[in-house]
Amino acid sequence: MLSLFNHGIDRINILLICLIPIMIIISIAFRTNVEQISENDLKSDYNLKSDPKLNGLRKYCNFLDDIQIGDENSFNYCGYDLELEKIIILIRHGDRGPLKDVRNLNNIPCNHTHLDEINRINDEQTMAISTLLSKFIAKSSVYDSKFLGSIPMSDGCMPGLLTKFGLSQHIKLGLLMNRVYRPKLNMNPDDSFIAKQIRINTTPYPRTVQSAMAFLHGFLSEKNDALNVFDLMSTNFHQFSNVYFCDYHDTQKYCFRNCTEMDELLKKIYKTFSYDHDKDFAQMIKQVEQIIVPTNVADPIGSYKRSIVSIFDTLNSFICHQQRLPCHQQNDDDDDDYDKCIAINDVELIFTFISGLGHKLMHSEDNHRISWMQSYGLLLNLIDQIKSNEKLTIFSGHDLTIHSLATVIGFVEHNIPPYASRVIFEIYSRKSSSSTTTATTINNEKLIRIVYNGNDVTETFPLCNSIYNDAASAAADAEHCIRFDDDDHTILIKLTSLENFIHTKFVEHYLFENC
């Protein structure tokens, strides 16, 4: 028995000795194949969800776990004899492919939805999102619309197009807002008048149309399988000419397209984006550009040169899908003698640089003026929608839309607004039968509360955030805003004050004379 065992060991040793050369050959061949595989196919060496240093990048991506109800549900307005008349929601589109092409873009799994990564405590919610996503894609595939655009079905990325992850973000957001607002607004999806209660506003880009439809799909369809949100587009869909919703009453005069003074000021602001003064940072950016540029572009540091924000946008297609960052693929003709990969630290440095720019712009009078010029048309449309009969109005826009509006209203966002960001304007009025002191003070005034990404930011409105030390200042504040000191210092803005503020501030302080 022992001799048989020893004989077996000898056979194994001989077999291993014979196999070693074969294994070496296979190893070399395998290594060669691995070098031919895109770095995008390999798992990332960073973890957005566990590394605190990457919280800023994680916040920007806005994973499904991070989309939650916040202050939307914090105001007990019924205790003040108020009623919620309507909500107006400005959203940024969901996750998309980068705006500029990038090497091996089709290898990034942009249509990975991350649904399998959601906290399993929310299993029921996860199933709801997954089911609604499947139904949405099925319905959209048979809906013929030049505005909707095609939804990518492959796993790769397409420049500028919404991904399935982006659709999932807005479906979940719609589900959450449905649970907060639909009962308060008394909106019944089975009601034949539901179409008259909704208005959809988008920009010319299909990703904003798809995001609006995905949000509505989550908001209305969970309890009504028969409801097709795409049918609403025939009567309630309004497409604006640019990202700022500046068209007003069928005119584009508030888009200020031929305003030389505005163009010059924009050039002045863009100069602050320069990083040439920092040689190490500039060298790192140059290397990043060389790595991400598509192979069919002959002069990456020329006509194809990207802005710092464009570079960040490109890298986030890897970051938000948790893929390994790309590497320089050296060819025989390359002069560079290095094998350089973009590191997560490089992305952090770029993110920090952009955040620093945001802080500078927060205090820039030039940026405030440009933001007013860009947002004035949207503010006029917003006032009209507050006075309209719809219960739900959606403006589906971009990070630029939110940035300019935030600067004007006061909740300045020094970072780029995350994917699927939301700004909600809650519109309240006094109950007709109420005669309480608070209601009498309000009279027939419409009141507004502003919630940005789950945070009540109403107090940042310029007419409501003044610090006063005397009765006169307090009286001036009360003229514009209603304070509910016993309800966690909730503040509501009077509509008349908002209107006056918009018109006087813009015309007197920010409108260019020749525009």
C-alpha positions as CSV (number, residue, x, y, z in Angstrom):
1,M,0.0,0.0,0.0
2,L,2.8,2.4,1.0
3,S,4.8,1.5,-2.2
4,L,1.7,2.2,-4.3
5,F,1.4,5.6,-2.5
6,N,5.1,6.4,-3.1
7,H,4.7,5.3,-6.7
8,G,1.7,7.6,-7.0
9,I,3.8,10.5,-5.6
10,D,6.6,9.8,-8.1
11,R,4.1,9.9,-11.0
12,I,2.7,13.3,-9.8
13,N,6.2,14.7,-9.4
14,I,7.1,13.6,-12.9
15,L,3.8,15.1,-14.2
16,L,4.5,18.4,-12.5
17,I,8.0,18.6,-13.9
18,C,6.6,18.0,-17.4
19,L,3.9,20.5,-16.9
20,I,6.1,23.4,-15.7
21,P,7.4,24.4,-19.2
22,I,3.8,24.2,-20.5
23,M,2.6,26.3,-17.6
24,I,5.3,28.9,-18.3
25,I,4.3,29.1,-21.9
26,I,0.6,29.4,-21.0
27,S,1.5,32.1,-18.4
28,I,3.4,34.1,-21.1
29,A,0.5,33.7,-23.5
30,F,-2.0,34.7,-20.8
31,R,0.0,37.7,-19.9
32,T,0.2,38.8,-23.5
33,N,-3.6,38.5,-23.7
34,V,-4.1,40.4,-20.5
35,E,-2.0,43.3,-21.9
36,Q,-4.4,43.3,-24.9
37,I,-7.4,43.5,-22.6
38,S,-8.6,47.0,-21.8
39,E,-7.9,48.2,-18.3
40,N,-11.6,49.0,-18.2
41,D,-12.3,45.3,-18.1
42,L,-10.5,44.9,-14.7
43,K,-12.0,45.7,-11.4
44,S,-11.2,49.0,-9.8
45,D,-8.6,49.3,-7.1
46,Y,-10.6,51.9,-5.1
47,N,-14.0,51.7,-3.4
48,L,-16.2,54.8,-3.4
49,K,-18.5,53.2,-0.8
50,S,-15.9,52.5,1.9
51,D,-13.2,55.1,1.5
52,P,-14.1,58.4,3.3
53,K,-11.6,60.3,1.2
54,L,-13.8,59.6,-1.8
55,N,-17.0,60.9,-0.3
56,G,-17.1,63.9,-2.7
57,L,-16.8,61.7,-5.7
58,R,-19.5,59.3,-4.3
59,K,-21.8,62.2,-3.7
60,Y,-21.4,63.3,-7.3
61,C,-22.2,59.8,-8.7
62,N,-25.4,59.7,-6.5
63,F,-25.7,55.9,-6.1
64,L,-29.2,54.5,-5.5
65,D,-28.4,53.9,-1.8
66,D,-27.7,57.6,-1.4
67,I,-31.0,58.8,-3.0
68,Q,-33.2,59.2,0.1
69,I,-36.1,61.3,1.4
70,G,-34.8,64.3,3.4
71,D,-36.5,67.5,4.5
72,E,-39.2,66.9,1.9
73,N,-41.1,65.3,4.7
74,S,-40.1,67.6,7.6
75,F,-42.7,70.4,7.5
76,N,-45.9,69.9,9.4
77,Y,-47.8,72.5,7.4
78,C,-51.2,71.1,8.5
79,G,-50.5,72.4,12.0
80,Y,-50.6,76.0,10.5
81,D,-53.8,75.6,8.5
82,L,-51.9,75.5,5.3
83,E,-52.3,73.2,2.3
84,L,-49.8,72.1,-0.3
85,E,-51.1,73.3,-3.7
86,K,-48.4,72.0,-6.0
87,I,-44.7,71.2,-6.3
88,I,-42.3,72.3,-9.0
89,I,-39.2,70.2,-9.4
90,L,-36.0,71.0,-11.2
91,I,-34.0,67.9,-11.8
92,R,-30.6,67.2,-13.3
93,H,-30.6,64.3,-15.7
94,G,-29.3,61.0,-14.5
95,D,-26.0,59.2,-15.1
96,R,-24.9,59.4,-18.7
97,G,-21.9,58.6,-20.9
98,P,-19.2,61.3,-21.1
99,L,-19.9,64.3,-23.4
100,K,-16.7,63.7,-25.3
101,D,-15.6,60.4,-26.7
102,V,-12.9,58.5,-24.8
103,R,-10.6,55.6,-25.6
104,N,-12.4,52.2,-25.2
105,L,-15.6,54.0,-24.1
106,N,-17.6,51.0,-25.2
107,N,-15.8,48.8,-22.7
108,I,-17.2,50.7,-19.7
109,P,-20.3,48.9,-18.4
110,C,-22.5,52.0,-18.3
111,N,-25.7,50.1,-18.2
112,H,-24.9,48.3,-15.0
113,T,-27.7,49.6,-12.8
114,H,-26.2,48.9,-9.3
115,L,-29.6,47.5,-8.3
116,D,-27.8,44.4,-6.9
117,E,-25.7,46.6,-4.6
118,I,-28.7,48.3,-2.8
119,N,-28.9,47.6,0.9
120,R,-31.1,44.5,1.1
121,I,-33.2,46.0,3.9
122,N,-34.8,47.8,1.0
123,D,-35.5,44.6,-1.0
124,E,-39.1,45.6,-1.7
125,Q,-38.0,48.9,-3.0
126,T,-35.2,47.3,-5.1
127,M,-37.7,45.0,-6.7
128,A,-40.0,48.0,-7.4
129,I,-37.2,49.9,-9.2
130,S,-36.1,46.8,-11.1
131,T,-39.7,46.1,-12.3
132,L,-40.4,49.7,-13.2
133,L,-37.1,49.9,-15.1
134,S,-38.0,46.8,-17.2
135,K,-41.5,48.2,-18.0
136,F,-40.1,51.6,-18.8
137,I,-37.6,50.2,-21.3
138,A,-40.3,48.0,-22.8
139,K,-42.7,50.9,-23.2
140,S,-40.1,53.3,-24.5
141,S,-39.0,50.9,-27.2
142,V,-42.4,51.0,-28.9
143,Y,-42.9,54.7,-28.4
144,D,-42.0,56.7,-31.5
145,S,-40.6,60.1,-30.6
146,K,-37.8,62.2,-32.0
147,F,-37.5,63.9,-28.6
148,L,-37.2,60.8,-26.5
149,G,-34.1,59.4,-28.2
150,S,-33.0,55.8,-28.1
151,I,-32.1,54.1,-24.8
152,P,-28.8,52.2,-25.0
153,M,-29.4,48.5,-24.6
154,S,-25.7,47.3,-24.9
155,D,-23.4,47.3,-21.9
156,G,-21.1,50.0,-23.3
157,C,-21.3,53.7,-23.0
158,M,-22.5,56.2,-25.6
159,P,-21.3,59.8,-25.4
160,G,-23.9,62.0,-23.7
161,L,-26.6,59.4,-23.6
162,L,-28.5,58.4,-20.4
163,T,-27.6,55.0,-19.0
164,K,-29.8,52.4,-17.4
165,F,-28.2,53.5,-14.1
166,G,-29.4,57.0,-14.9
167,L,-32.9,55.7,-15.6
168,S,-32.8,53.8,-12.3
169,Q,-31.8,57.0,-10.4
170,H,-34.9,58.9,-11.6
171,I,-37.2,55.9,-11.2
172,K,-36.2,55.7,-7.5
173,L,-36.4,59.4,-7.1
174,G,-39.9,59.3,-8.6
175,L,-40.9,56.5,-6.2
176,L,-39.7,58.4,-3.2
177,M,-41.3,61.7,-4.2
178,N,-44.5,59.8,-4.9
179,R,-44.6,58.6,-1.3
180,V,-44.1,62.1,0.1
181,Y,-46.1,64.3,-2.2
182,R,-48.8,62.4,-4.1
183,P,-51.1,61.9,-1.0
184,K,-50.6,65.5,0.0
185,L,-51.4,66.7,-3.5
186,N,-54.4,64.3,-3.8
187,M,-53.2,63.1,-7.2
188,N,-54.8,59.8,-8.2
189,P,-53.2,58.1,-11.2
190,D,-56.5,56.4,-12.0
191,D,-58.1,59.9,-12.4
192,S,-58.9,60.7,-16.0
193,F,-57.7,64.3,-15.3
194,I,-54.2,63.2,-14.3
195,A,-52.8,64.6,-17.6
196,K,-54.1,68.0,-16.8
197,Q,-52.3,68.0,-13.5
198,I,-48.8,67.6,-14.9
199,R,-46.5,69.7,-17.0
200,I,-43.2,68.4,-18.4
201,N,-40.4,70.8,-19.5
202,T,-37.1,69.6,-21.0
203,T,-34.1,70.9,-22.9
204,P,-33.3,69.7,-26.5
205,Y,-31.1,66.9,-25.2
206,P,-32.8,63.4,-25.1
207,R,-31.2,62.6,-21.7
208,T,-33.4,65.2,-20.1
209,V,-36.5,63.8,-21.8
210,Q,-35.7,60.3,-20.7
211,S,-35.0,61.5,-17.1
212,A,-38.3,63.3,-16.9
213,M,-40.2,60.3,-18.2
214,A,-38.3,57.9,-15.8
215,F,-39.1,60.2,-12.9
216,L,-42.8,60.3,-13.8
217,H,-42.8,56.5,-14.4
218,G,-41.7,56.1,-10.7
219,F,-44.0,58.8,-9.5
220,L,-47.2,57.5,-11.1
221,S,-46.8,53.9,-12.3
222,E,-46.1,51.9,-9.1
223,K,-49.8,51.4,-8.4
224,N,-51.1,51.6,-11.9
225,D,-49.6,49.2,-14.5
226,A,-52.0,50.5,-17.1
227,L,-50.7,54.1,-17.0
228,N,-48.3,54.9,-19.8
229,V,-46.4,58.1,-18.9
230,F,-45.3,58.4,-22.6
231,D,-48.9,59.3,-23.4
232,L,-48.5,62.5,-21.4
233,M,-46.0,63.8,-23.9
234,S,-48.7,64.4,-26.5
235,T,-50.3,67.2,-24.4
236,N,-48.0,68.1,-21.6
237,F,-44.6,68.1,-23.1
238,H,-42.7,71.4,-23.7
239,Q,-39.2,71.5,-25.1
240,F,-37.1,74.6,-24.5
241,S,-34.3,75.8,-26.8
242,N,-31.4,75.6,-24.3
243,V,-30.2,74.3,-21.0
244,Y,-31.4,77.4,-19.0
245,F,-35.1,77.2,-19.9
246,C,-34.8,80.8,-21.0
247,D,-37.6,80.8,-23.6
248,Y,-40.6,82.8,-22.3
249,H,-44.0,83.1,-23.9
250,D,-42.7,81.9,-27.3
251,T,-39.9,84.4,-27.4
252,Q,-36.1,83.9,-26.8
253,K,-35.3,87.5,-25.9
254,Y,-34.4,86.4,-22.3
255,C,-31.8,84.0,-23.7
256,F,-29.6,87.0,-24.5
257,R,-28.0,85.1,-27.5
258,N,-26.4,88.2,-29.1
259,C,-25.2,89.9,-26.0
260,T,-21.5,90.9,-26.5
261,E,-21.1,92.1,-22.9
262,M,-22.3,88.7,-21.6
263,D,-19.9,86.8,-24.0
264,E,-17.0,88.9,-22.8
265,L,-17.8,88.3,-19.2
266,L,-18.0,84.6,-19.8
267,K,-14.6,84.6,-21.3
268,K,-13.3,86.4,-18.2
269,I,-14.8,83.8,-16.0
270,Y,-13.4,80.9,-18.1
271,K,-9.9,82.3,-17.6
272,T,-10.2,81.4,-13.9
273,F,-10.3,77.8,-14.9
274,S,-6.7,78.0,-16.0
275,Y,-4.2,75.7,-14.2
276,D,-1.0,76.7,-16.1
277,H,0.4,78.4,-13.0
278,D,0.8,74.9,-11.3
279,K,3.4,73.0,-13.4
280,D,2.9,69.7,-11.6
281,F,-0.8,69.8,-11.9
282,A,-0.6,70.9,-15.6
283,Q,1.8,68.0,-16.3
284,M,-0.6,65.5,-14.6
285,I,-3.5,66.9,-16.7
286,K,-1.5,66.5,-19.9
287,Q,-0.7,62.9,-19.1
288,V,-4.4,62.3,-18.3
289,E,-5.4,63.8,-21.7
290,Q,-3.0,61.6,-23.5
291,I,-4.4,58.5,-21.9
292,I,-8.1,59.2,-22.3
293,V,-8.0,60.6,-25.9
294,P,-9.5,58.2,-28.5
295,T,-7.0,56.5,-30.7
296,N,-8.5,58.1,-33.9
297,V,-7.6,61.6,-32.8
298,A,-4.3,62.7,-34.2
299,D,-3.6,65.8,-32.0
300,P,-4.9,65.2,-28.5
301,I,-3.2,68.4,-27.1
302,G,-4.6,70.6,-29.9
303,S,-8.1,70.9,-31.3
304,Y,-9.2,68.1,-29.0
305,K,-7.9,69.7,-25.8
306,R,-10.5,69.4,-23.0
307,S,-11.4,71.8,-20.3
308,I,-10.7,70.7,-16.7
309,V,-14.5,70.1,-16.2
310,S,-14.6,68.0,-19.4
311,I,-11.7,65.8,-18.1
312,F,-13.5,65.4,-14.8
313,D,-16.7,64.4,-16.7
314,T,-14.8,61.8,-18.7
315,L,-13.1,60.2,-15.7
316,N,-16.4,60.0,-13.9
317,S,-17.7,57.5,-16.4
318,F,-15.1,55.2,-14.9
319,I,-15.6,56.3,-11.3
320,C,-19.4,56.2,-11.2
321,H,-19.3,52.7,-12.7
322,Q,-16.6,51.6,-10.3
323,Q,-14.2,50.6,-13.1
324,R,-10.4,50.7,-13.1
325,L,-9.1,53.9,-14.4
326,P,-7.5,53.7,-17.9
327,C,-3.8,53.3,-18.6
328,H,-1.5,54.7,-21.3
329,Q,-1.1,52.1,-24.0
330,Q,2.4,52.5,-25.3
331,N,3.0,51.9,-29.1
332,D,6.3,51.5,-30.9
333,D,6.0,55.0,-32.2
334,D,5.6,56.6,-28.7
335,D,8.3,58.9,-27.5
336,D,7.1,58.6,-23.9
337,D,9.1,56.0,-22.0
338,Y,6.6,55.2,-19.3
339,D,3.6,53.0,-18.5
340,K,1.3,55.5,-16.8
341,C,-2.1,54.7,-15.4
342,I,-4.5,57.4,-14.1
343,A,-4.7,57.0,-10.3
344,I,-7.6,57.7,-8.1
345,N,-5.4,60.4,-6.5
346,D,-5.3,62.2,-9.8
347,V,-9.1,62.3,-9.9
348,E,-9.2,63.5,-6.3
349,L,-6.8,66.4,-7.3
350,I,-9.0,67.3,-10.2
351,F,-12.1,67.2,-8.0
352,T,-10.4,69.4,-5.4
353,F,-9.3,71.9,-8.1
354,I,-12.9,72.2,-9.4
355,S,-14.2,72.6,-5.8
356,G,-11.7,75.4,-5.3
357,L,-13.0,77.1,-8.4
358,G,-16.5,76.7,-7.1
359,H,-15.6,78.5,-3.9
360,K,-14.1,81.3,-5.9
361,L,-17.2,81.7,-8.0
362,M,-19.4,81.7,-5.0
363,H,-17.9,85.1,-4.1
364,S,-17.5,86.4,-7.7
365,E,-19.7,89.3,-8.7
366,D,-19.1,88.4,-12.3
367,N,-20.4,84.9,-11.7
368,H,-23.5,86.3,-10.0
369,R,-24.2,88.6,-12.9
370,I,-23.8,85.8,-15.4
371,S,-26.1,83.5,-13.3
372,W,-28.8,86.1,-13.2
373,M,-28.6,86.6,-17.0
374,Q,-28.8,82.8,-17.5
375,S,-31.6,82.2,-15.0
376,Y,-33.9,85.1,-15.6
377,G,-36.1,83.3,-18.2
378,L,-36.3,80.3,-15.9
379,L,-37.3,82.4,-13.0
380,L,-40.1,84.0,-15.1
381,N,-41.3,80.6,-16.1
382,L,-41.2,79.5,-12.5
383,I,-43.4,82.3,-11.4
384,D,-45.9,81.4,-14.1
385,Q,-45.9,77.8,-13.0
386,I,-46.6,78.8,-9.4
387,K,-49.7,80.6,-10.6
388,S,-50.8,77.8,-12.9
389,N,-53.3,75.0,-12.2
390,E,-50.9,72.0,-12.6
391,K,-50.1,70.2,-9.4
392,L,-46.8,68.8,-10.6
393,T,-44.4,70.7,-12.9
394,I,-41.1,69.1,-14.0
395,F,-38.1,71.0,-15.4
396,S,-35.6,68.4,-16.5
397,G,-32.3,70.1,-17.0
398,H,-28.6,70.0,-16.4
399,D,-25.9,70.8,-13.8
400,L,-25.5,74.2,-15.4
401,T,-29.2,74.9,-14.9
402,I,-29.0,74.1,-11.2
403,H,-25.7,76.0,-10.7
404,S,-27.0,79.3,-12.1
405,L,-30.4,79.1,-10.3
406,A,-28.7,78.2,-7.0
407,T,-26.4,81.2,-7.3
408,V,-29.4,83.5,-7.8
409,I,-31.6,82.1,-5.1
410,G,-28.8,81.7,-2.5
411,F,-28.1,78.0,-2.0
412,V,-24.8,78.2,-3.8
413,E,-23.4,74.8,-4.8
414,H,-19.6,75.1,-5.0
415,N,-19.4,71.6,-6.4
416,I,-20.9,70.3,-9.6
417,P,-24.5,69.3,-8.8
418,P,-24.7,65.4,-8.6
419,Y,-26.5,63.3,-11.2
420,A,-30.3,63.2,-10.5
421,S,-30.1,66.3,-8.3
422,R,-33.4,67.9,-7.4
423,V,-34.6,71.3,-6.4
424,I,-38.2,71.3,-5.2
425,F,-40.4,74.3,-4.8
426,E,-43.3,73.5,-2.5
427,I,-46.2,75.9,-3.0
428,Y,-48.5,76.5,0.0
429,S,-51.6,78.5,0.5
430,R,-54.0,79.2,3.4
431,K,-56.9,76.8,3.8
432,S,-60.1,78.7,2.8
433,S,-61.9,77.9,6.0
434,S,-59.0,78.9,8.3
435,S,-59.1,81.9,10.6
436,T,-56.0,81.3,12.8
437,T,-53.5,84.1,13.5
438,T,-51.0,82.6,11.2
439,A,-53.5,82.2,8.4
440,T,-54.7,85.7,8.8
441,T,-51.1,87.0,8.6
442,I,-50.7,85.1,5.3
443,N,-54.0,86.2,3.9
444,N,-54.3,84.9,0.3
445,E,-50.5,84.9,-0.3
446,K,-48.9,81.9,-1.9
447,L,-45.9,80.7,0.1
448,I,-42.8,78.8,-1.1
449,R,-40.4,76.4,0.5
450,I,-37.2,75.3,-1.3
451,V,-35.6,71.9,-0.8
452,Y,-32.3,71.0,-2.5
453,N,-31.3,67.3,-2.5
454,G,-33.2,66.7,0.7
455,N,-32.1,69.9,2.5
456,D,-34.4,72.8,3.3
457,V,-32.5,75.8,1.8
458,T,-35.3,78.4,2.0
459,E,-33.4,80.4,4.6
460,T,-30.6,81.0,2.1
461,F,-32.9,83.2,0.0
462,P,-31.5,86.7,0.1
463,L,-34.6,88.3,1.6
464,C,-34.9,85.7,4.4
465,N,-31.3,85.2,5.5
466,S,-30.6,88.7,6.9
467,I,-29.3,89.0,10.5
468,Y,-31.3,91.6,12.3
469,N,-30.8,93.2,15.7
470,D,-33.7,95.7,15.9
471,A,-37.4,95.8,15.4
472,A,-37.2,97.5,12.0
473,S,-35.0,94.8,10.5
474,A,-37.2,92.1,11.9
475,A,-40.3,93.8,10.4
476,A,-38.6,94.1,7.0
477,D,-37.8,90.4,7.2
478,A,-41.4,89.5,8.1
479,E,-42.6,91.5,5.1
480,H,-41.0,88.9,2.8
481,C,-40.9,85.7,4.8
482,I,-43.1,83.8,7.2
483,R,-41.2,82.1,10.0
484,F,-42.4,79.2,12.1
485,D,-40.1,79.4,15.0
486,D,-41.7,76.5,16.9
487,D,-41.3,74.1,13.9
488,D,-37.5,73.8,13.7
489,H,-37.2,77.4,12.3
490,T,-39.1,76.7,9.1
491,I,-39.3,79.6,6.7
492,L,-41.6,80.2,3.8
493,I,-41.1,82.9,1.1
494,K,-44.0,85.1,0.0
495,L,-44.7,84.9,-3.7
496,T,-45.1,88.7,-4.1
497,S,-41.7,89.2,-2.5
498,L,-40.1,86.6,-4.8
499,E,-41.6,88.4,-7.9
500,N,-40.4,91.8,-6.7
501,F,-37.0,90.5,-5.9
502,I,-36.5,88.9,-9.3
503,H,-37.6,91.9,-11.3
504,T,-35.9,94.7,-9.3
505,K,-32.7,92.8,-8.6
506,F,-32.2,91.8,-12.2
507,V,-33.1,95.0,-13.9
508,E,-31.4,97.3,-11.4
509,H,-28.2,95.4,-10.7
510,Y,-27.5,92.7,-13.3
511,L,-29.1,93.4,-16.7
512,F,-26.5,94.5,-19.3
513,E,-27.4,97.9,-20.8
514,N,-27.0,96.7,-24.4
515,C,-28.6,93.3,-24.1
